[in-house]
Amino acid sequence: MSRVRVHNFSISLDGFGTGDVQTAEAPFGHAGSRLHEWFFPTRTFQGMAESQGDLGGSTGVDDAFARNWATGIGAEIMGRNKFGPQRGPWENDEWKGWWGDDPPFHTPVYVLTHHPRASIEMQSGTTFHFIDATPAKALEVAREGAGGLDVRIGGGPSTIRQFLHDDLIDYMHVVVVPIVLARGERLWDGLEGLEQRFDVESVSSPSGVTHLTFARR
Amino acid sequence: MSRVRVHNFSISLDGFGTGDVQTAEAPFGHAGSRLHEWFFPTRTFQGMAESQGDLGGSTGVDDAFARNWATGIGAEIMGRNKFGPQRGPWENDEWKGWWGDDPPFHTPVYVLTHHPRASIEMQSGTTFHFIDATPAKALEVAREGAGGLDVRIGGGPSTIRQFLHDDLIDYMHVVVVPIVLARGERLWDGLEGLEQRFDVESVSSPSGVTHLTFARR
């Protein structure tokens, strides 16, 4: 059975998965890159940044977790704000995500939006599809696109929160970064007692972050 | 110079240091004892529960942190809700805290309240004093009572938050417990950028919690 997974999802100590306000220049608002500093030195990220060859990078606990992101994944579902800063009806078709011509996904990516538009085929296997659907329905569509592999829920916070609320997540990897953001979008809101549905483990890293894993019971 | 310290302060993943609603039967509201399960098996706690002799208990990372609670401390400051569930004017003098005749503090304890009352002398060196004061002023009073030793800020969340806000804390030990409470009182509210004033370390424990230490830069 294909599983539904969350990977490398970073939050602040106070539970914010993104700051405010999102713009084209600041995808994470005032959080800037602070939620993801742990990720950049990893071999996984270094390999994404330059597709040719091995560029080095760290291979400790941060990389061990980061690396699982793509393994066995056949599709991603993301919220519209992860795709772009626009709100409301699309003004044109120019925006193709934050990731350039060759996004790191290499699978179908289903973007949740109340304003569907034509699919966009990018390089190396990434295709963006735009769907207006509940979490359960979106998952049905993504599972078809995943060809038997797992589906990743890519964020942002409100998208993951909705899938957690509807009990659709099998595995979740969250990274707690020791900063206080105070503003933005929280991951945990409305999820009282979440831990009862999961086996939770925690491991801290020399980089200062703590990796949490939630495995469905 | 005497320092201002916080120890063994437990919060949920979503940052709540206590649940709601506090009553005489439920000092932590709906959180029950879940925020402190990590603490009970430690040798430190076992030693508090029975003052005579060594009763065993765990001696790993949880105990290592727990044990620092009393060392070098000459006074505690606590919010009124840590002392008792009453609100508004005291109806009588019967309530003497949650801890019985021999509270574990063994120092002067300054209870912040807008309704001062006569001090209460308990067994083994604990005396409760009731003061209506700002954090800075309360600290001045407590430092006198501490006789050159450090002052512990005992909680609850809003008391610690006020001392953090006024930049009066030198060292803070916070324990993140992997549960989602969703309701109660949050520690981090209004403390954006707190990490910039501290060196922060994290270490996870086999018990499932993560210990965070904040040492003032």
Interface residues (C-beta under 8 A of the other chain):
Chain A: L13 D14 G15 V176 P178 I179 V180 L181 A182 R183 R186 W188 D189 G190 L191 E192 G193 L194 E195 V200 E201 S202 V203 S204 S205 G208 V209 T210 L212
Chain B: L13 D14 G15 V176 P178 I179 V180 L181 A182 R183 R186 W188 D189 G190 L191 E192 G193 L194 E195 V200 E201 S202 V203 S204 S205 G208 V209 T210 L212
